[in-house]
Amino acid sequence: MKDQWKMWKALKGNETGLGWDHKKGTVVAADEWWNEKIKENSNFARFQEKGIGQELYENYQELFLGTVATREFAYAPSSGVLPNET
């Protein structure tokens, strides 16, 4: 799941001027944009016809954004519990 979210996030990045297809759950962009993105990372091709959808993306954001995992200092913002300070 996390890999899919990272790839989706990388695909969309900070791009502007993209549309959104609610039925497919993916971005609408010119063929040239898609071709460049797929050249950049061939795994992006799977998102051209079917993305992850806005709701799933938002769920992934809540689960994974800002997640830190290093031993006893592991922390995930979605847990709602702050780590102990030492």
N, C-alpha and C positions, 0 to 999 in steps of 0.2 A: 504494500500500500504506500509506504513512504517513498519508495523509488518512483512509483507512478506520480505521486504528488510533486516530487522534485522535478521530474521531467516535464510535467504540465506547467509548473511554475517557470521553468527555464524557457519553455516554448513561448509562453505569453510575455514573460519578462516585463519590461516597462514600455512595451509597444503601445503606440497610439494609432488611432484611425482604423481599428479593427472592428468588425461587426460581430454579432453573436447569433447563432442559430439555436433556438430553444429546443427544437425537435431533435437535432443531432447532439446538442450539448457541446458544441465546439465553436471555435472562432470562424468568422467569415472573412476571408482575405483573398487578394488576387493570387492567381496561380504563381506569379513570379515570387511573391512573398513565401508561399508554401515551398516552392522549389529551393529557394535560398535556405530556408529553415531545415529542410530535409537534407540538403548538402551539408549543413552544419552538424546535424545529428540524424542519421537515418531512422532512429527510433521515433522521431517526431511524426513519421508518416502514419503511424497508427491512429493519431489524433485528428487526421484530416477529415475522416468520415464520421468518426465517433469520438467525442471528447469524454471528459469525466463529468460534465454537467456542473452547473453553478452550485447546487446544493451540496453535492459531494465534495466539490472544491472547498467550500466553506467549512464543511466538517473536517476535511484534511487540515485546513488552516488551524482550526481549533486544536486538533490532535498534535500536530507536528511543529507549528511555528514557534520558535523560541525554545524547542526542546533541547536540553543539555543532558548528557549522560557521561559522567566521569566518577565512577565508584560511589563512595558515600555522599558525594555532592550531586548525584543525579537529581534532576528536577524537570518536571513538565508543567508548564503553565496551566494546562487543562486539568491538572489534579486538584487545583484549588488549595493546596497545602504548600506553604512556603518552607523551604529547607531550613534546617537549624543553622544558625551562624556559629562558627567556631573561632 
